[in-house]
Amino acid sequence: MKRIYEDMAYGDRPIQERYWPSTLDTAPPSFPTLEGEHSCEFAIIGGGYTGLSAALTLSAEGADVVLVDANPPGWGASGRNGGLVSVGSAKLGDDVIIRKYGAADAQAFFDAERASVELVEEYVTELELNVDRHSTGYTFVAHKPGAVQAVKNYGAEYTHRYGLPYEFVPKEEMAAHGLNSPDFHGAVHLPLGFALNPMKFVLGLYRAVAARGVRIFSKTPVTRIEQANGFVLHTPKGRVRAKKLLIATNGYSSDDMPGAFAGRYLPVQSNILVSRPLTEDEIAAQGWWSRQMLVDSRTLLHYFRLLPDNRMLLGLRGSVRATEQTLAATRATARADFDRMFPEWRHVDTPFFWSGLICMTRNLVPFAGPVPGMAGAFAALGYHGSGVTMGNYAGALIADMALGKSRRRHPDLMKRPLRPFELGPFRRVSLPLAFAWYRMRDGMSS
């Protein structure tokens, strides 16, 4: 495999101190390693939200499906993210999307973003998943006085996109909303979305997919994709022959599988710190009792929420290597941010810290479409940190494409071929300079 991070990023070390497994009441489902010869109508590579949503969509039509994943259920980004069900899968402003793709397709994309939240809600409700749901929409906070107007502007864009109201909360009123922090200077409450336990969600999807008869194989990396009257997936102990192929590997993709992906996606590390449970006195002392999920206005954003068991979860971007030294340094940064944001909790232990890979595209919008040069193959990736929502939706989109159906809003901008990053296999070297600029801009007073 041709991957662009150090080997550590693709091993177990980044999740050794992950919080989510400790929340499970029952053991995760287990599935066999693929051995021998198998055949099917549809093969799916990747057992995260995208692949599982595709499998649900296909199996609902009675399709014969095999799903393979290189790791156990919940190992990847779908079992290590912050659990934010919200819009925001593009890294372009609304005006840029409209100017670049036209008003009609831009609105189709905004409609798809809203539908992605609704699809997650549909899965949680119809599959009767216990996912520790909380938060009424989400809250966007200004990290400096100069960002207050940008936060208000975002609220106005939100109303224009979805026809939903927003509520602006000035700094002097934030404490009354349970959002007391010296680090924030205003907020907008946005009614679309909610928070969940991502591990419980992905494992619930696994159980639902298995119950529908999908053949699932774990610890089964695909080592080669062969095009031969359809597709042959080569694995260490067997092969899968399929008429059609769906690729759902997102930030854990490889530049040579398929070659059409080479240089056209960029994994970026995201990191999460979780505290011990806070006492009611500690919560009162800080004045942070809101159960809203929040994102701040930094380019290298923070995402955070007070969990149902009174632990504070804090996520952040910014690390550019996968090494022990980088992991330790990023943990120290996260802890410093925690102390600055919540000064009354400086004494509180934060025993959990882990990292994983999100995925960006050069187009700066998600991709869900046919794989160039591979008739009958489809892929979805590049959710820019919003994979809990758009990953599920994009998986359903490519499943419909593979079935020859069109049942959901599928904007043309998501079907456009992935543009290559300028530095190709060396594209990761651009991150340190870019992140240094973002940090400097985030720290400016206006």
For each residue, the residues with C-beta under 8 A, 3 or more apart:
1: 221 223 254 256 257
2: 254 255 256 262 425
3: 9 10 252 253 254 255
4: 255 267 425 427 428
5: 8 9 10 267 321 322 357 428
6: 9 321 322 323
7: 10 11 322
8: 5 11 13 14 322 323 324
9: 3 5 6 14 267 269 322 357
10: 3 5 7 252
11: 7 8 14
12: 15 16
13: 8 16 324 327
14: 8 9 11 80 322 327 354 355 356
15: 12 18 75 80 354 355 356
16: 12 13 354
17: 351 352 353 354
18: 15 21 80 352 354
19: 22 23 272 274 311 313 352 354
20: 23 24 74 79 80 197 198 199 200
21: 18 24 28 74 199
22: 19
23: 19 20 132 197 199 200
24: 20 21 27 28 199 200 203
25:
26:
27: 24 30
28: 21 24 72 73 74 203 206
29: 73 203 206 207 210
30: 27 72 73 218
31: 73 210 216 217 218
32: 35 217 218
33: 217 218 219 220 237
34: 38 68 217 220 235 237 238 240
35: 32 237 238
36: 237 238
37: 238 239 241
38: 34 66 215 238 239 240 241
39: 240 241 242
40: 43 64 65 66 215 240 241 242 243
41: 63 64 65 242 243 244
42: 58 63 64 65 66 242 243 244 245 246 399 402
43: 40 65 66 67 68 231 233 240 242 244 245 246
44: 47 51 54 55 65 66 67 68 245 246 248
45: 51 68 69 222 233 245 246 247 248 249
46: 50 51 67 69 76 247 248 249 250 252
47: 44 51 52 67 68 69 71 73 76 206 216 218 248
48: 51 52 69 76 77 78 79 202 248 250 387 391
49: 52 53 78 201 202 205 387 388 391 392 395
50: 46 53 54 248 250 380 381 387 391 392 394 395 398
51: 44 45 46 47 48 54 55 67 69 246 248 395
52: 47 48 49 55 56 67 78 202 205 206 209 392 395
53: 49 50 56 57 119 123 205 391 392 393 394 395 396 399
54: 44 50 51 57 58 246 248 380 395 396 398 399 402
55: 44 51 52 58 59 65 67 209 212 214 395 399
56: 52 53 59 60 123 205 208 209 212 396
57: 53 54 60 61 395 396 399 400 403
58: 42 54 55 61 63 65 214 399 402 403
59: 55 56 62 63 65 209 212 213 214
60: 56 57 212
61: 57 58 403
62: 59
63: 41 42 58 59 403
64: 40 41 42
65: 40 41 42 43 44 55 58 59 214 215
66: 38 40 42 43 44 214 215 216 217 240 242
67: 43 44 46 47 51 52 55 209 214 215 216 217
68: 34 43 44 45 47 216 217 220 222 233 235 240
69: 45 46 47 48 51 72 73 75 76 216 217 218 219 220
70: 219 220 221 222 252
71: 47 75 76 218 219
72: 28 30 69 75 218 219
73: 28 29 30 31 47 69 79 202 203 206 218
74: 20 21 28 78 79 199 202 203 206
75: 15 69 71 72 79
76: 46 47 48 69 71 79 80 250 252 356
77: 48 80 81 250 251 252 356 357 358 387
78: 48 49 52 74 81 198 201 202 387 388 391
79: 20 48 73 74 75 76 198 199 202 203
80: 14 15 18 20 76 77 198 199 272 354 355 356
81: 77 78 84 198 270 272 356 387 388
82: 198 270 272 293 303 304 305 313 315
83: 195 196 197 198 201 293 305 313 388
84: 81 138 193 195 293 295 303 305 386 388
85: 117 120 121 193 194 195 196 388 389
86: 117 138 192 193 293 295 386 389
87: 113 114 116 117 192 193 386 389
88: 113 295 384 385 386
89: 113 116 365 366 383 384 385 386 387 389 390
90: 97 109 364 365 366 384
91: 360 364 365 384
92: 96 97 100 364 365
93: 96 97 157
94: 97 98 106 110 157 160 161
95: 98 99
96: 92 93 99 100
97: 90 92 93 94 100 101 106 109 365 413
98: 94 95 101 102 103 106
99: 95 96
100: 92 96 97 413
101: 97 98 105 106 109 411 412 413
102: 98 105 106
103: 98 106 107
104: 107 108
105: 101 102 108 109 411 412 413
106: 94 97 98 101 102 103 109 110 411 413
107: 103 104 110 111
108: 104 105 111 112 409 410 411 412
109: 90 97 101 105 106 112 113 365 411 413 414
110: 94 106 107 113 114 161 162
111: 107 108 114 115 409
112: 108 109 115 116 393 408 409 410 411 414
113: 87 88 89 109 110 116 117 161 389 390
114: 87 110 111 117 118 161 162 192
115: 111 112 118 119 393 408 409
116: 87 89 112 113 119 120 389 390 392 393
117: 85 86 87 113 114 120 121 192 193 389
118: 114 115 121 122
119: 53 115 116 122 123 389 392 393 396
120: 85 116 117 123 124 196 201 388 389 392
121: 85 117 118 124 125 194
122: 118 119 125 126
123: 53 56 119 120 126 127 129 201 205 208 392
124: 120 121 127 129 131 133 196 201
125: 121 122 128
126: 122 123
127: 123 124 204 205 208
128: 125
129: 123 124 200 201 204 205
130: 200 204
131: 124 196 197 200 201 204
132: 23 196 197 200 307 308
133: 124 194 195 196
134: 194 195 291 305 308
135: 138 193 194 195 291 292 293 305
136: 189 191 194 292
137: 189 190 191 192 193 194 292
138: 84 86 135 190 192 193 195 292 293 294 295
139: 179 187 188 189 190 290 292 293 294 295
140: 151 154 155 187 188 190 294 295 296 297
141: 151 179 184 185 186 187 294 295 296 297
142: 145 147 148 150 151 184 185 186 187 296 297
143: 147 183 184 185 296 297 298 302 442
144: 147 185 297 444 445 446
145: 142 148 185 445 446
146: 149 444 445 446
147: 142 143 144 150 151 185 186 297
148: 142 145 151 152 171 185 186
149: 146 152 153
150: 142 147 153 154 297
151: 140 141 142 147 148 154 155 168 186 187 188 297
152: 148 149 155 156 168 186 188
153: 149 150 156 157
154: 140 150 151 157 158 188
155: 140 151 152 158 159 166 168 188 190
156: 152 153 159 160 166
157: 93 94 153 154 160 161
158: 154 155 161 162 164 166 188 190 192
159: 155 156 162 163 164 165 166
160: 94 156 157
161: 94 110 113 114 157 158
162: 110 114 158 159 192
163: 159
164: 158 159 190 191 192
165: 159 191
166: 155 156 158 159 188 189 190 191
167: 188 189
168: 151 152 155 186 187 188
169: 173 174 177 179 186 187 188 189
170: 173 174 186
171: 148 174 184 185 186
172:
173: 169 170 176 177
174: 169 170 171 177 179 180 181 184 186 187
175: 178 179 180 287
176: 173
177: 169 173 174 187 290
178: 175 287 288 289 290
179: 139 141 169 174 175 184 187 288 290 292 294
180: 174 175 286 287 288
181: 174 184 286 288 341 342
182: 340 341 343
183: 143 296 340 341
184: 141 142 143 171 174 179 181 187 296 341
185: 141 142 143 144 145 147 148 171
186: 141 142 147 148 151 152 168 169 170 171 174
187: 139 140 141 142 151 168 169 174 177 179 184 294
188: 139 140 151 152 154 155 158 166 167 168 169
189: 136 137 139 166 167 169 292
190: 137 138 139 140 155 158 164 166 193
191: 136 137 164 165 166
192: 86 87 114 117 137 138 158 162 164
193: 84 85 86 87 117 135 137 138 190 293 389
194: 85 121 133 134 135 136 137 293
195: 83 84 85 133 134 135 138 291 293 305
196: 83 85 120 124 131 132 133 200 201 388
197: 20 23 83 131 132 200 201
198: 20 78 79 80 81 82 83 201 202 388
199: 20 21 23 24 74 79 80 202 203
200: 20 23 24 129 130 131 132 196 197 203 204
201: 49 78 83 120 123 124 129 131 196 197 198 204 205 388
202: 48 49 52 73 74 78 79 198 199 205 206
203: 24 28 29 73 74 79 199 200 206 207
204: 127 129 130 131 200 201 207 208
205: 49 52 53 56 123 127 129 201 202 208 209
206: 28 29 47 52 73 74 202 203 209 210 216
207: 29 203 204 210 211
208: 56 123 127 204 205 211 212
209: 52 55 56 59 67 205 206 212 214 216
210: 29 31 206 207 213 214 216
211: 207 208
212: 55 56 59 60 208 209
213: 59 210
214: 55 58 59 65 66 67 209 210
215: 38 40 65 66 67
216: 31 47 66 67 68 69 206 209 210
217: 31 32 33 34 66 67 68 69 220 235
218: 30 31 32 33 47 69 71 72 73
219: 33 69 70 71 72
220: 33 34 68 69 70 217 235 236 237
221: 1 70 235 236
222: 45 68 70 225 233 234 235 257
223: 1 234 235 236
224: 233 234 257
225: 222 231 232 233 234 245 257 258
226: 231 232 233 234
227: 230 231 232 374
228: 231 232
229:
230: 227 241 242 243 244 245 376
231: 43 225 226 227 228 241 242 243 244 245 374 376 377
232: 225 226 227 228 239 240 241 242
233: 43 45 68 222 224 225 226 239 240 242 245
234: 222 223 224 225 226 239
235: 34 68 217 220 221 222 223 238 239 240
236: 220 221 223
237: 33 34 35 36 220
238: 34 35 36 37 38 235
239: 37 38 232 233 234 235
240: 34 38 39 40 43 66 68 232 233 235
241: 37 38 39 40 230 231 232
242: 39 40 41 42 43 66 230 231 232 233 245
243: 40 41 42 230 231 376
244: 41 42 43 230 231 376 377 378 402
245: 42 43 44 45 225 230 231 233 242 371 374 376 377 378
246: 42 43 44 45 51 54 377 378 379 380 395 398 399 402
247: 45 46 253 258 371 377 378 379 380 381
248: 44 45 46 47 48 50 51 54 379 380 381 395 398
249: 45 46 252 253 254 381
250: 46 48 50 76 77 253 265 357 358 359 380 381 382 383 387 391
251: 77 265 267 268 356 357 358 359 381
252: 3 10 46 70 76 77 249 267 357
253: 3 247 249 250 257 261 265 267 359 381
254: 1 2 3 249 257 261
255: 2 3 4 259 261 262 263 425
256: 1 2 259 262
257: 1 222 224 225 253 254 261
258: 225 247 261 371 373 374 377
259: 255 256 262
260: 264 371 372 373 374 418
261: 253 254 255 257 258 264 265 379 418
262: 2 255 256 259 420 424 425
263: 255 420 421 423 424 425 427
264: 260 261 361 362 418 419 420 421
265: 250 251 253 261 359 360 361 381 382 418
266: 359 360 361 362 421 427 428
267: 4 5 9 251 252 253 357 358 359 360
268: 251 317 357 358 359 360 431
269: 9 317 318 319 320 322 330 355 356 357 358
270: 81 82 315 316 317 355 356 357 358 385
271: 315 316 317 318 319 330 331 334 353 354 355
272: 19 80 81 82 313 314 315 352 353 354 355
273: 313 314 315 316 331 334 335 338 350 352 353
274: 19 307 311 312 313 314 350 351 352 353
275: 278 311 312 313 338 345 348 349 350 351 352
276: 311 348 349 350 351
277: 309 310 311
278: 275 282 283 306 310 311 312 345 348
279: 282 283 310
280: 283 284
281: 284 285
282: 278 279 285 286 344 345 348
283: 278 279 280 286 288 289 306 310
284: 280 281 287 289
285: 281 282 344
286: 180 181 282 283 342 343 344 345
287: 175 178 180 284 344
288: 178 179 180 181 283 306 312 342
289: 178 283 284 306
290: 139 177 178 179 306
291: 134 135 195 305 306 308
292: 135 136 137 138 139 179 189 305
293: 82 83 84 86 135 138 139 193 194 195 303 304 305
294: 138 139 140 141 179 187 303 304 305
295: 84 86 88 138 139 140 141 301 302 303
296: 140 141 142 143 183 184 301 302 303
297: 140 141 142 143 144 147 150 151 301
298: 143 301 302 438 442
299: 438 441 442
300: 316 317 318 435 438 439 442
301: 295 296 297 298 316 317
302: 143 295 296 298 314 315 316 337 341
303: 82 84 293 294 295 296 314 315 316
304: 82 293 294 312 313 314 315 341
305: 82 83 84 134 135 195 291 292 293 294 312 313
306: 278 283 288 289 290 291 310 311 312 313
307: 132 274 310 311 312 313
308: 132 134 291
309: 277
310: 277 278 279 283 306 307
311: 19 274 275 276 277 278 306 307
312: 274 275 278 288 304 305 306 307 338 342 345 348
313: 19 82 83 272 273 274 275 304 305 306 307
314: 272 273 274 302 303 304 334 337 338 341
315: 82 270 271 272 273 302 303 304
316: 270 271 273 300 301 302 303 330 333 334 337
317: 268 269 270 271 300 301 385 435
318: 269 271 300 330 333 435 439
319: 269 271 322 326 327 329 330 355
320: 269 326 428 431 432 435
321: 5 6 325 326
322: 5 6 7 8 9 14 269 319 326 327 355
323: 6 8 326 327
324: 8 13 327 328
325: 321 328 329
326: 319 320 321 322 323 329 330
327: 13 14 319 322 323 324 330 331 353 355
328: 324 325 331 332
329: 319 325 326 332 333
330: 269 271 316 318 319 326 327 333 334 355
331: 271 273 327 328 334 335 353
332: 328 329 335 336
333: 316 318 329 330 336 337
334: 271 273 314 316 330 331 337 338 350 353
335: 273 331 332 338 339 350
336: 332 333 339 340
337: 302 314 316 333 334 340 341
338: 273 275 312 314 334 335 341 342 345 350
339: 335 336 342 343 345 346
340: 182 183 336 337 343
341: 181 182 183 184 302 304 314 337 338
342: 181 286 288 312 338 339 345 346
343: 182 286 339 340 346
344: 282 285 286 287
345: 275 278 282 286 312 338 339 342 348
346: 339 342 343
347:
348: 275 276 278 282 312 345
349: 275 276
350: 273 274 275 276 334 335 338 353
351: 17 274 275 276
352: 17 18 19 272 273 274 275
353: 17 271 272 273 274 327 331 334 350
354: 14 15 16 17 18 19 80 271 272
355: 14 15 80 269 270 271 272 319 322 327 330
356: 14 15 76 77 80 81 251 269 270
357: 5 9 77 250 251 252 267 268 269 270
358: 77 250 251 267 268 269 270 383 384 385 387
359: 250 251 253 265 266 267 268 381 382 383 384 387
360: 91 265 266 267 268 364 382 384
361: 264 265 266 364 365 366 367 381 382 384 418 419
362: 264 266 418 419 420 421
363: 367 382 413 416 418 419
364: 90 91 92 360 361 384
365: 89 90 91 92 97 109 361 382 413 414
366: 89 90 361 380 381 382 383 384 390 394 414
367: 361 363 379 380 381 382 394 414 415 416 418
368: 378 379 380 394 397 398 401 410 414 415
369: 378 379 380 398 401 414 415 416 417
370: 374 375 377 378 401 415
371: 245 247 258 260 374 377 378 379
372: 260 417
373: 258 260
374: 227 231 245 258 260 370 371 377
375: 370
376: 230 231 243 244 245 402
377: 231 244 245 246 247 258 370 371 374
378: 244 245 246 247 368 369 370 371 398 401 402
379: 246 247 248 261 367 368 369 371 398
380: 50 54 246 247 248 250 366 367 368 369 391 394 395 397 398
381: 50 247 248 249 250 251 253 265 359 361 366 367 394
382: 250 265 359 360 361 363 365 366 367 418
383: 89 250 358 359 366 386 387 389 390 391 394
384: 88 89 90 91 358 359 360 361 364 366
385: 88 89 270 317 358
386: 84 86 87 88 89 383 389 390 391
387: 48 49 50 77 78 81 89 250 358 359 383 390 391
388: 49 78 81 83 84 85 120 196 198 201 391 392
389: 85 86 87 89 113 116 117 119 120 193 383 386 392 393
390: 89 113 116 366 383 386 387 393 394
391: 48 49 50 53 78 250 380 383 386 387 388 394 395
392: 49 50 52 53 116 119 120 123 388 389 395 396
393: 53 112 115 116 119 389 390 396 397 408
394: 50 53 366 367 368 380 381 383 390 391 397 398 414
395: 49 50 51 52 53 54 55 57 246 248 380 391 392 398 399
396: 53 54 56 57 119 392 393 399 400 408
397: 368 380 393 394 400 401 408 410 414
398: 50 54 246 248 368 369 378 379 380 394 395 401 402
399: 42 53 54 55 57 58 246 395 396 402 403
400: 57 396 397 403 405 406 407 408 410
401: 368 369 370 378 397 398 404 405 410
402: 42 54 58 244 246 376 378 398 399
403: 57 58 61 63 399 400
404: 401
405: 400 401
406: 400 410
407: 400
408: 112 115 393 396 397 400
409: 108 111 112 115
410: 108 112 368 397 400 401 406 414 415
411: 101 105 106 108 109 112 414 415
412: 101 105 108 415 416
413: 97 100 101 105 106 109 363 365 416
414: 109 112 365 366 367 368 369 394 397 410 411
415: 367 368 369 370 410 411 412
416: 363 367 369 412 413
417: 369 372
418: 260 261 264 265 361 362 363 367 382
419: 264 361 362 363
420: 262 263 264 362 424
421: 263 264 266 362 424 427 430
422: 427 430
423: 263 426 427 429 430
424: 262 263 420 421 427
425: 2 4 255 262 263
426: 423 429
427: 4 263 266 421 422 423 424 430
428: 4 5 266 320 431
429: 423 426 432
430: 421 422 423 427 433 434
431: 268 320 428 434 435
432: 320 429 435 436
433: 430 436 437
434: 430 431 437 438
435: 300 317 318 320 431 432 438 439
436: 432 433 439 440
437: 433 434 440 441
438: 298 299 300 434 435 441 442
439: 300 318 435 436 442 443
440: 436 437 443 444
441: 299 437 438 444
442: 143 298 299 300 438 439
443: 439 440
444: 144 146 440 441
445: 144 145 146
446: 144 145 146
